[in-house]
Amino acid sequence: MPINHPLEADCHHAFERMNQDRYGKHAAAARAHARQAGREAALQNLGLEVVSPHIENVRILHTEYEHAFAEVERLHISALPPIAFQEQFDALSQQDLSIIASANEIEA
């Protein structure tokens, strides 16, 4: 089942706003989900202007989204072969996926 990264970013950010983030992991996860959403949007050629309201309305999440979108755009411009492109994309995503997994451990 695919992850709805914009919605997840909003949920983790809500925990942060409600002071339910003693360890700071929800804040990190919110930003990681926003970056993943930006990467996926760029990968799908959606355009930077197609931003979920879950991200668009929160400045820090929108900034993270834009930066990750730009990362993937730079990969596209570099004209890497498909396998190298996928390896670079996966490397960018791996750290954020670890952050997300760590935040999810707290909830369990």
QUICOR-V997601 format. One record per residue. N is the residue number from 1. D_CENTER is the distance of its C-alpha to the mean C-alpha in Angstrom with 1 decimal. Layout:
# QUICOR-V997601
N/D_CENTER
N/D_CENTER
This chain:
# QUICOR-V997601
1/16.9
2/13.5
3/10.7
4/10.1
5/6.4
6/7.7
7/10.6
8/9.3
9/7.5
10/11.0
11/12.9
12/11.8
13/12.4
14/15.7
15/16.8
16/16.3
17/18.4
18/21.0
19/21.6
20/20.7
21/18.6
22/21.4
23/19.5
24/16.5
25/14.2
26/12.9
27/12.0
28/10.1
29/8.4
30/7.6
31/6.1
32/4.2
33/3.2
34/3.2
35/2.4
36/2.7
37/4.5
38/5.9
39/6.9
40/8.3
41/10.0
42/11.5
43/12.6
44/14.3
45/15.8
46/15.0
47/15.4
48/13.7
49/15.8
50/14.4
51/11.9
52/12.0
53/14.2
54/12.0
55/9.8
56/12.7
57/15.0
58/13.3
59/13.8
60/11.6
61/8.4
62/9.8
63/10.5
64/7.2
65/6.3
66/9.7
67/9.7
68/7.2
69/9.3
70/12.3
71/11.7
72/12.0
73/14.8
74/16.6
75/16.5
76/18.1
77/20.6
78/21.6
79/23.0
80/22.3
81/23.9
82/21.7
83/21.8
84/20.9
85/18.0
86/16.7
87/17.3
88/15.5
89/12.4
90/12.7
91/13.3
92/10.2
93/8.2
94/10.9
95/10.5
96/7.1
97/8.8
98/11.8
99/10.5
100/9.5
101/12.9
102/14.6
103/13.7
104/14.9
105/18.1
106/19.0
107/19.1
108/21.3
